[in-house]
């Protein structure tokens, strides 16, 4: 049986490997870029956060998020890591539950997937080739490229989403599925940097801090990075889904109670009354960050500590530094697409289309997206594995 896998990303490589486990299958993996796994190389800042041991359904989003339950249970985190180990990948789990390759390099993940694909006799990889149209005639699929027509008995579409166009993001997957009657939800950037008022953050470009950030009803804790346009970092990615406005409240000392911080500052002012205000928060926060917060309080950095009459205001600023969100950095900068092809149009136990037997989809092209922390890659592995088993009715 001839199997066409469209897209050589995480879900596509997993689907192709799975389908190739049956010797009678002839698998053709088609990737529009010059190499497979390119977007995968950029995940986790090049480290590739490939899964998370603390995974739950609450880490996923979509109009019908329960759709992903079966796939995630069918090919669980532990099964995924065991599979990667069978391919030769060693991993390490951080206290947060995030799983990384032991080498700390995304190349290791891509290579352990790529090497068996290249070695298996029933797999062919075709890179630098884009599928322009897909149709079904007389029970078989016909995929058209700029150069030729490809024929297949089954198609697994893993073309990814619109996010990160420089790394291969495209809307072609949505278009190909739409040609079979599939529909999609609204597409939004997720896991993306936020643009904020830059009055104070511009001077903080490059400064990182461990913070507890509140945005609307959502809260997240992790590393925050200030930029010349706003804020970035894992904690911001976690809160960025659909962000367009509102206020970010940043606790820059989440492990320090307000009363403890006030006592510390009062003691410093009492023992060093001639200390200049610019050094009031030295040893507590990054120097540039501390000085910026003092400016935000309206305090001159030249005055002495014994001239600061409202230390409570300084404490409040450290614990509730507010930034007005003006938008996000858009789909090109996003790591993940929120939204996608409606999952109700697919069988959750096979990933087969309910509209076209023999057509499967997996990964980001569907309306499933996860939080920052390895959840999106786990969805790619789990859905790709299930789709590659080709357990549909066709």
C-alpha positions as CSV (number, residue, x, y, z in Angstrom):
1,X,0.0,0.0,0.0
2,X,1.4,3.4,-1.0
3,X,1.3,6.0,1.8
4,X,1.9,9.7,1.2
5,X,2.9,11.8,4.2
6,X,2.7,15.5,3.6
7,X,5.0,17.5,5.9
8,X,8.4,16.5,7.3
9,X,8.0,18.1,10.8
10,X,7.6,16.3,14.1
11,X,4.2,14.7,13.4
12,X,5.1,13.9,9.8
13,X,8.3,12.1,10.7
14,X,6.5,10.2,13.5
15,X,3.7,9.2,11.1
16,X,6.1,8.1,8.4
17,X,8.2,6.0,10.8
18,X,5.0,4.4,12.2
19,X,3.6,3.6,8.8
20,X,6.9,2.1,7.7
21,X,6.8,-0.4,10.5
22,X,4.5,-2.5,8.2
23,X,6.7,-3.9,5.5
24,X,3.9,-3.9,2.9
25,X,3.6,-0.1,3.1
26,X,5.6,2.0,0.7
27,X,6.0,5.4,2.4
28,X,6.7,8.7,0.7
29,X,7.5,11.6,3.0
30,X,7.2,15.0,1.2
31,X,8.7,18.2,2.7
32,X,8.5,21.6,1.1
33,X,11.7,22.8,2.7
34,X,15.2,21.6,1.9
35,X,15.4,19.3,4.9
36,X,13.1,17.6,7.3
37,X,12.6,18.8,10.9
38,X,13.8,22.4,10.4
39,X,11.2,23.9,12.7
40,X,11.9,21.3,15.3
41,X,15.5,22.5,15.4
42,X,14.4,25.8,16.8
43,X,12.2,24.5,19.6
44,X,13.2,25.1,23.2
45,X,15.8,27.7,22.1
46,X,17.6,25.0,20.1
47,X,17.4,22.5,23.0
48,X,14.1,20.9,21.9
49,X,11.7,20.5,24.8
50,X,10.2,17.3,23.4
51,X,7.7,16.5,26.1
52,X,6.5,17.1,29.6
53,X,6.0,14.5,32.4
54,X,3.3,16.7,34.0
55,X,1.0,16.6,31.0
56,X,-2.7,16.8,31.4
57,X,-5.7,17.8,29.3
58,X,-5.7,21.2,30.9
59,X,-2.5,22.0,29.0
60,X,-4.3,21.9,25.7
61,X,-6.7,24.3,23.9
62,X,-9.2,24.2,21.1
63,X,-12.9,24.2,20.4
64,X,-13.2,20.5,21.4
65,X,-10.1,19.9,23.4
66,X,-11.2,16.4,24.5
67,X,-10.5,15.3,20.9
68,X,-6.8,14.9,21.8
69,X,-7.4,12.7,24.8
70,X,-7.3,9.3,23.0
71,X,-4.1,10.1,21.1
72,X,-2.3,11.3,24.2
73,X,-3.3,8.2,26.1
74,X,-2.7,5.8,23.2
75,X,0.9,7.1,22.8
76,X,1.6,8.5,26.3
77,X,4.6,10.5,27.5
78,X,6.2,7.4,28.9
79,X,5.6,5.5,25.7
80,X,7.0,8.4,23.7
81,X,10.2,8.6,25.7
82,X,10.6,4.8,25.5
83,X,10.2,5.0,21.7
84,X,12.8,7.7,21.4
85,X,15.1,5.7,23.6
86,X,14.6,2.7,21.2
87,X,15.8,5.1,18.5
88,X,18.9,5.9,20.6
89,X,17.9,9.2,22.2
90,X,18.9,9.8,25.8
91,X,16.8,12.3,27.6
92,X,16.8,14.3,30.9
93,X,13.8,15.6,32.8
94,X,14.0,18.9,34.6
95,X,12.2,19.6,37.9
96,X,9.4,21.3,36.0
97,X,8.7,18.1,34.2
98,X,10.1,19.4,30.9
99,X,12.0,16.7,28.9
100,X,15.1,17.6,26.8
101,X,17.6,15.5,24.9
102,X,20.6,14.7,27.2
103,X,22.8,16.3,24.6
104,X,20.9,19.6,25.1
105,X,20.7,19.9,21.3
106,X,17.6,19.7,19.1
107,X,19.8,18.2,16.4
108,X,19.8,14.9,18.4
109,X,16.0,14.7,18.2
110,X,15.9,15.4,14.5
111,X,18.7,13.0,13.7
112,X,17.3,10.0,15.6
113,X,14.1,10.4,13.6
114,X,15.8,11.2,10.3
115,X,18.4,8.3,10.3
116,X,15.9,5.4,10.5
117,X,13.7,7.1,7.8
118,X,16.7,7.3,5.5
119,X,17.7,3.7,6.3
120,X,14.4,1.9,5.9
121,X,14.0,0.4,2.4
122,X,10.3,1.1,2.3
123,X,10.6,4.9,2.9
124,X,11.5,7.6,0.4
125,X,12.0,11.3,1.5
126,X,11.4,14.0,-1.0
127,X,12.5,17.5,0.1
128,X,12.2,20.9,-1.6
129,X,8.8,19.7,-2.9
130,X,5.5,21.3,-2.2
131,X,2.1,19.6,-2.7
132,X,0.0,22.2,-4.6
133,X,-3.3,20.2,-4.8
134,X,-4.7,17.0,-3.6
135,X,-7.7,15.1,-4.9
136,X,-9.2,11.6,-4.8
137,X,-10.2,9.7,-7.9
138,X,-11.3,6.0,-8.2
139,X,-10.4,5.3,-4.6
140,X,-6.8,6.7,-4.9
141,X,-5.3,10.0,-4.0
142,X,-3.5,12.2,-6.6
143,X,-1.1,14.9,-5.2
144,X,0.2,17.5,-7.7
145,X,3.5,19.2,-7.3
146,X,5.1,21.7,-9.7
147,X,6.9,18.9,-11.5
148,X,4.8,15.8,-11.2
149,X,1.8,13.9,-9.9
150,X,2.1,11.5,-6.9
151,X,-0.3,8.7,-6.4
152,X,-1.2,7.1,-3.0
153,X,-3.7,4.8,-1.4
154,X,-3.6,6.7,1.9
155,X,-2.6,10.3,2.7
156,X,-1.4,11.6,6.1
157,X,-1.4,15.4,6.2
158,X,1.0,16.8,8.7
159,X,1.7,20.2,7.0
160,X,1.8,22.2,10.3
161,X,0.2,25.6,10.9
162,X,0.6,29.2,9.9
163,X,3.0,30.2,12.7
164,X,6.7,30.8,12.1
165,X,6.7,31.3,8.3
166,X,10.5,31.7,8.3
167,X,10.8,28.2,9.7
168,X,8.2,26.7,7.4
169,X,4.8,27.9,8.6
170,X,2.3,27.7,5.8
171,X,-1.5,27.7,5.2
172,X,-1.2,25.0,2.5
173,X,-2.4,22.2,4.9
174,X,-5.6,24.1,5.5
175,X,-6.1,24.6,1.8
176,X,-5.5,20.9,1.0
177,X,-8.0,19.8,3.6
178,X,-10.5,22.5,2.6
179,X,-10.6,20.9,-0.9
180,X,-12.2,17.8,0.7
181,X,-14.8,19.9,2.5
182,X,-13.0,20.5,5.8
183,X,-13.4,23.8,7.6
184,X,-11.2,25.5,10.1
185,X,-11.5,27.8,13.1
186,X,-10.0,31.3,13.4
187,X,-6.2,31.2,13.4
188,X,-4.3,33.1,16.2
189,X,-0.7,33.3,17.1
190,X,0.3,31.5,20.3
191,X,3.5,31.1,22.2
192,X,4.5,34.5,21.0
193,X,6.2,37.7,22.4
194,X,3.9,40.5,23.5
195,X,4.2,44.2,22.6
196,X,3.7,46.6,25.5
197,X,4.0,50.2,26.4
198,X,7.8,50.7,26.2
199,X,8.2,53.8,28.5
200,X,10.2,51.7,31.0
201,X,10.9,48.4,29.3
202,X,13.0,49.8,26.4
203,X,15.8,50.4,28.9
204,X,15.6,46.8,30.1
205,X,16.3,45.1,26.8
206,X,18.0,41.8,27.5
207,X,17.2,41.7,31.2
208,X,15.8,38.4,32.4
209,X,13.9,37.7,35.7
210,X,12.0,34.9,37.4
211,X,8.5,36.3,37.7
212,X,4.9,35.5,38.5
213,X,2.8,37.1,35.8
214,X,-1.0,37.8,35.9
215,X,-2.9,38.5,32.7
216,X,-6.6,38.7,33.0
217,X,-7.7,35.5,34.9
218,X,-4.6,33.6,33.9
219,X,-1.4,33.3,35.9
220,X,2.0,31.8,35.1
221,X,5.4,31.7,36.6
222,X,8.7,31.4,34.9
223,X,11.4,33.3,33.1
224,X,10.5,36.6,31.7
225,X,12.7,38.6,29.3
226,X,12.4,42.3,28.6
227,X,12.8,43.5,25.0
228,X,12.8,46.8,23.2
229,X,9.2,46.2,22.1
230,X,7.8,44.6,25.3
231,X,8.2,41.2,26.9
232,X,9.2,37.6,25.9
233,X,10.2,34.4,27.6
234,X,8.5,31.1,28.6
235,X,6.1,32.8,31.1
236,X,4.9,35.2,28.5
237,X,4.5,32.5,25.8
238,X,2.3,30.6,28.3
239,X,-0.1,33.6,28.6
240,X,0.1,34.9,25.0
241,X,-2.7,32.9,23.3
242,X,-5.0,35.4,21.7
243,X,-3.5,38.3,23.6
244,X,-4.4,41.7,22.1
245,X,-4.8,44.1,25.0
246,X,-5.2,44.5,28.8
247,X,-2.7,44.7,31.5
248,X,0.2,42.4,32.6
249,X,0.9,42.5,36.3
250,X,4.4,41.3,37.0
251,X,5.6,40.1,40.4
252,X,9.3,40.3,40.1
253,X,9.9,38.7,43.6
254,X,7.4,35.9,43.7
255,X,9.1,34.1,46.7
256,X,9.4,37.3,48.8
257,X,6.4,38.5,50.8
258,X,5.7,42.3,50.8
259,X,6.3,42.6,54.5
260,X,9.7,40.8,54.2
261,X,10.8,43.1,51.3
262,X,9.6,46.2,53.2
263,X,11.7,45.2,56.3
264,X,14.7,44.6,54.1
265,X,14.4,48.0,52.5
266,X,13.8,49.8,55.8
267,X,16.8,48.1,57.3
268,X,19.0,49.2,54.3
269,X,17.8,52.8,54.6
270,X,18.4,52.9,58.3
271,X,21.9,51.4,58.2
272,X,23.0,53.3,55.1
273,X,21.0,56.6,55.0
274,X,23.5,58.2,52.7
275,X,23.2,55.4,50.1
276,X,22.0,56.8,46.8
277,X,18.6,55.6,45.7
278,X,20.0,53.9,42.6
279,X,21.5,51.2,44.9
280,X,18.4,50.7,47.0
281,X,17.4,47.4,45.2
282,X,21.0,46.2,44.6
283,X,21.3,42.5,45.5
284,X,17.6,42.1,45.3
285,X,17.0,42.7,41.5
286,X,19.1,43.1,38.4
287,X,20.6,46.6,38.8
288,X,19.1,47.9,35.6
289,X,15.7,46.5,36.6
290,X,15.9,47.9,40.1
291,X,16.7,51.4,38.8
292,X,13.9,51.3,36.3
293,X,11.4,50.4,39.0
294,X,12.6,53.3,41.1
295,X,12.1,55.6,38.1
296,X,8.6,54.2,37.7
297,X,7.9,55.2,41.3
298,X,9.0,58.7,40.5
299,X,12.1,58.5,42.6
300,X,15.3,60.3,41.6
301,X,18.3,58.0,41.5
302,X,20.4,60.8,42.8
303,X,18.6,61.3,46.1
304,X,19.7,59.5,49.3
305,X,17.8,56.6,50.8
306,X,16.8,58.6,53.9
307,X,14.9,60.9,51.5
308,X,12.7,58.1,50.2
309,X,9.5,58.5,52.3
310,X,7.3,55.9,50.6
311,X,9.0,52.6,50.6
312,X,5.7,50.9,50.4
313,X,5.3,52.2,46.9
314,X,8.7,50.7,46.0
315,X,7.5,47.3,47.4
316,X,4.3,47.5,45.4
317,X,6.2,48.2,42.3
318,X,8.4,45.2,42.7
319,X,5.4,43.0,43.4
320,X,3.0,44.5,40.9
321,X,4.9,46.0,38.0
322,X,2.2,46.8,35.4
323,X,2.6,46.9,31.7
324,X,-0.2,47.7,29.2
325,X,-0.4,45.1,26.4
326,X,-0.6,46.6,22.9
327,X,-0.7,43.4,20.9
328,X,1.6,40.5,20.0
329,X,4.4,40.1,17.6
330,X,2.2,38.2,15.1
331,X,2.0,34.9,13.4
332,X,5.5,35.1,11.8
333,X,7.1,35.3,15.3
334,X,4.7,32.8,16.9
335,X,5.9,29.3,17.7
336,X,2.5,27.7,17.5
337,X,-0.8,28.4,15.7
338,X,-3.9,28.5,17.9
339,X,-6.9,27.2,15.9
340,X,-6.9,25.0,12.8
341,X,-9.0,22.4,11.0
342,X,-12.1,21.5,13.1
343,X,-11.5,18.3,15.0
344,X,-15.1,17.2,14.9
345,X,-14.5,16.3,11.3
346,X,-11.9,13.6,12.3
347,X,-12.2,10.4,14.2
348,X,-10.2,10.9,17.5
349,X,-9.4,7.2,17.7
350,X,-7.8,7.0,14.2
351,X,-7.1,10.6,13.1
352,X,-9.0,9.7,9.8
353,X,-11.2,12.2,8.1
354,X,-14.9,11.7,8.6
355,X,-15.4,13.4,5.2
356,X,-12.9,11.4,3.1
357,X,-11.9,7.8,4.0
358,X,-8.2,7.2,3.7
359,X,-7.3,10.8,4.5
360,X,-5.6,11.4,7.9
361,X,-4.3,14.5,9.6
362,X,-2.0,15.1,12.6
363,X,-0.2,17.8,14.5
364,X,-0.6,21.6,14.3
365,X,-2.8,21.7,11.3
366,X,-5.7,20.6,13.5
367,X,-7.5,22.8,16.1
368,X,-5.3,21.6,19.0
369,X,-2.6,23.7,20.6
370,X,-0.7,23.3,23.9
371,X,0.9,25.4,26.5
372,X,4.6,26.2,26.5
373,X,6.6,23.4,27.9
374,X,6.8,20.5,25.5
375,X,3.0,19.9,25.2
376,X,2.8,20.8,21.5
377,X,5.5,18.4,20.5
378,X,3.9,15.6,22.6
379,X,0.7,16.3,20.6
380,X,2.7,16.0,17.4
381,X,4.3,12.7,18.5
382,X,1.0,11.2,19.8
383,X,-1.2,12.3,16.9
384,X,1.4,11.4,14.3
385,X,1.8,7.9,15.8
386,X,-1.9,7.3,15.8
387,X,-2.4,8.6,12.2
388,X,0.6,6.5,11.1
389,X,-1.1,3.3,12.3
390,X,-3.7,3.8,9.5
391,X,-6.4,2.2,11.6
392,X,-9.3,3.9,9.7
393,X,-12.2,2.4,7.8
394,X,-10.8,3.0,4.3
